[in-house]
Amino acid sequence: MLGETLAVLTAILWAVSTVLSAKALKKVDPIRSNAIKTLSSAITMVPIALLTGDLTNPSNIDLNALFLVVSAAMIGFGIGDTLLFKSIILMGVSRAYTIVYVSPLFTVIIAVIFLKEPFLLRYLIGTILVVLSLIIVSLEKDKNQRGISLKGAVMALISALCWAIGTILVALGLKGISVFLANTIRFSVLALFLFLVSKPRKKWEIAGKDLAVLSASGIIGMVLGGITFLISLQLIGASRATPLSSSSPIWASIISSIFLKERVTIRLLISSIIVTVGIYFLI
């Protein structure tokens, strides 16, 4: 059961990381939040890559593979996570995180259209379930009886598309570069990029507590969550590890209701469960 346990642990780590980021987003700009989160992940990855020996011979790096994984980080983590943060600000963790987890649907569509992969019957079932979950989320009202934020929903959907593109690119890139080396390099490059676009000359007024929370978010989600997911993949394979780890929206709803005092209704929880089942058919 170790592989299954690690896959579920991955889902919880990703959910905790998102909820932690949401706490800091009340005071810190989304781009700067993402930059801090990514920098902490890059710094943490360096000793890990040294221990695994992946940094001992950088001359063997496949430049094409490196370009793909860095591009994946820019699109998936850089643009995708920043838009997710903005969506969370507009409509909360539970709604935004449930919507963004339609990314496997976009991944399937991209793979079918551009990589010429076959479209299977289970993809149709998964698509119907994912769309159903989006309809349920869109009908949900907040504590003030307001409907879903259209701007927030669009941002979450674009974020999901960015995650999907990033997934395709990193899958192609990892054929020519190790995971730990790829993460070390792409997190470092992404952190630098995010700092450059975050108006670095403008004064940064970030409390030590928010800095610690964002750093912890990066280490928990991007580093620890990434490692537990990779180990679970090795132990039980993608067909079992991915659906279990995709239960993250359910955990995010539960955790955000406890620590962020968000209003999580039965309808929203059902939507999280439906999107998780839909992802199972899309894998």
N, C-alpha and C positions, 0 to 999 in steps of 0.2 A: 504493500500500500504506500510505499515511500514516494513513488512517482505521482500518484494521485494526490497525496497530501501536499507535496511541493507545488503542484499545479493550483490547488485551492489556496495555498499560502501565497502564491504569486498574485492571485486575484485580490486577496486581502491587502497585500503590500501596495498594489497599484491603487486600490481604493483609498488606503490610508494616505498615500502620497498626494492624491488629488485633494482630499479633505484638508490636509496640512497646508497645501498651497492656497486653498480657498480662504483659510484664516488670515493669511498674510495679504491676500488680494484686496482686502478692505482698506489697506493703507499703502500698498506698493503697486506701482505701474505694472501691468501684465508682462511687458517686454523685459523690464528689469527683473521681475520675479523669475521669469524663465531663464534669464541670463545667470542669475545667482544659483538657481537649481541645477543648471547644466554645468556650471563651473565646479560646483561641489562634487558632481558626478565624475567630471574629468580628473580632478585631483585624486579622488578615491580610486579611480581605475589605474592610475600610474603604478602604484606598488603591486596591484594585482597582476598587471601585465608583466612586471619585472619578475614576480614569483613564478609565473607560468612560462617565462623565458621568451615571450613574444616580442619583447623590446630589445633582445640581445643582437638580433641581426636584421635591422630595418632595411638593408639593401635588397632583401628578397621580396619587398612589398610589390604587389601587382598594382601598377598605377591606375589601370582601368577599373579594377575592383575598388581601389581606394576612392576614385572619383564617384563611383556608384554609391558607396556607403556614406560618403560625406554629403552627397546630394540628397540621399534618403534622410539624413539627419536634419539638413536645412529645411526640407519640405515637411517631414513628419513631425519632428520635435520643434523646429524653429517656428514655422508658420502654423502648423497644426496645434501645438500646445498653447501658443500665444492666443490663437482664436478661441480655444477651449476656455482659457482663463477669462477672456472677455465675455464669453457666453455665460460662465459661472457667475460673473458679476451681475449680469442682467437677469438671470433666472434661477440661480442656485445650482448646487452640485448635482442633486438628484435628477433634475430635468436635463441639464446639459450633458451629464455623463451618460445617461440612458440614450440620448440622441446620438452622441458621438460614437457609440458602440455599434452603429450601423456600418461602420467601416469595413467589416468583412464582406458586406454586400457589394460595396464599391470595389473591393479587391477582386471578387469573383467577376464582376462586369469588366474590369480592366484586363484580367487574365483571359477571359473569353474573347474579347474584341482584339486586343493587341498581341497576346501570346498564343492565340488560336487554340486555347484549351476548350474541351467539350463542355457544353451546358447540360448538366444532369438534372433529373427530375427532383432530386433533393434540394437543388439550388432554387427551384421554383417554390417549393414548400417553405424554405428559409426566407425567400424574398417576401412571400405573403405574410409570414409571421413578423418580420422586421417592419414592414409597412403598417401592419396592425398595431404594433407597439408604438409607432410614431403617431398614429391617429389617437391612441389612448392618451399619450403624453400631451398632445396638442389640445385635447379637451379638458385637461386637468386645470383647475384654478388654484391660485395661491390663497393665503389666509385672508386677503382683502377681496377675494372673489374676482380677481383679474385673470384674464386668459394668458396663454403663453406669449412670451415676447417673440415677435416675428424676427426681429433683428438677432436676438440671441439664438433662435432656432436655426437661422441661416448660417450664422457663425459656426454653430456646432456641426452642421451638415458639411460645411466647407472643411472644417477641421477633420471630420471623418474621411473626407476625400483625400486630404493631405496624408493622413495616417495610412490610407490604402496605397497611395502612390509610394510612400516611404517604405511600406512593407514589401512591395514588388521590387523596388530598387535595391533594398538591403539584401533580399533573398538572392538576387542576381550577383551582387557584389561579394557576398560571403563565400561564393564558390572559389574565390581567389585570395582570400585573406582571413586570418583567424578572428574569431569573435572578440576576444579580449583586446587584441591590437586594434581591430576596427572600432570598438567602442571608445578606446583611449584616444584615438586620433579624431574621430568624428565628434565626440563630446567636446574636445579641446577647441577644434575649429569652430564648432557651433557656438560655444561660449564666447569666443572672440568676436564672431559675427554679431551676436545678440548685444554685446556690450557696445559695439560700434554703432548700431542702429538705435540704441536706447538713450540718445542724447547725453553722452558721457560728460560733456562740459557743464551740463546743468547740474546743480547741487543735488546730491543724493542724500535724502533725509530718511534713512532706514533705521529703525530701532534694532538694538541687538537681538531682541526676542524674535522679530520678524526675519532677521538674517539667519538666525539659528533654525527657525521653522522651515524656511525655504531650502536651506542646505540639507536639512534632514529629509525633506520631501524628495530632493534629487537622489540622495543616497538610498533611501528606502525604495523608491519607485524605479529609477533608471538602473541603479547598480544591483541592489539586493534582489529586486523583482526580476531583473533581467537574468541574473545568475540562477535563481531558483527555477525560472521558466526553462532555461537551457538544460538544466539537469533533468527536469521532468520530461523534456522532449527526448533526452537520451534514454531514459528509463522506460517510458510507456508510449513514446511516439507522438507525432503531431495530432493524429486523429483522436486521441484521448486527452492529451495535455491541453490543447487549445480550447476545446469547449469548457473544460473545468476552469481554466484561467479566465475565460470570458464571462464568468459569473460576477466579475468585478462590479458592474452596475448595481447588483443587488446589495453587495457589501457596502458600496458607496452610499446607497440610500439609507441603510441601517446606521452606518457610522455618522453620516451627516445629521441624521435625526437626533442622535445622542449628543454629539459634541458641538454641532452648529445650530442645534435647535430648529432645524428645518422641518417644515410640515410635510411629512411623508404619509400619504394616504394609501389605502388599499389599492386604489386604481393605479397609482404610480408604482407601487411594489409589483402589482400584476404585470404592468408594462415592462418592468425590469426583467421579470421572469420570462416573459414572452420573447423579448429580444435575445435573451441568453439561449433559449431553446432554438430560436431562429438561427443564431450563429452556429449552433450544433449542426444544423442541416447544411449550412453554407461551407463548413470545413471539409 
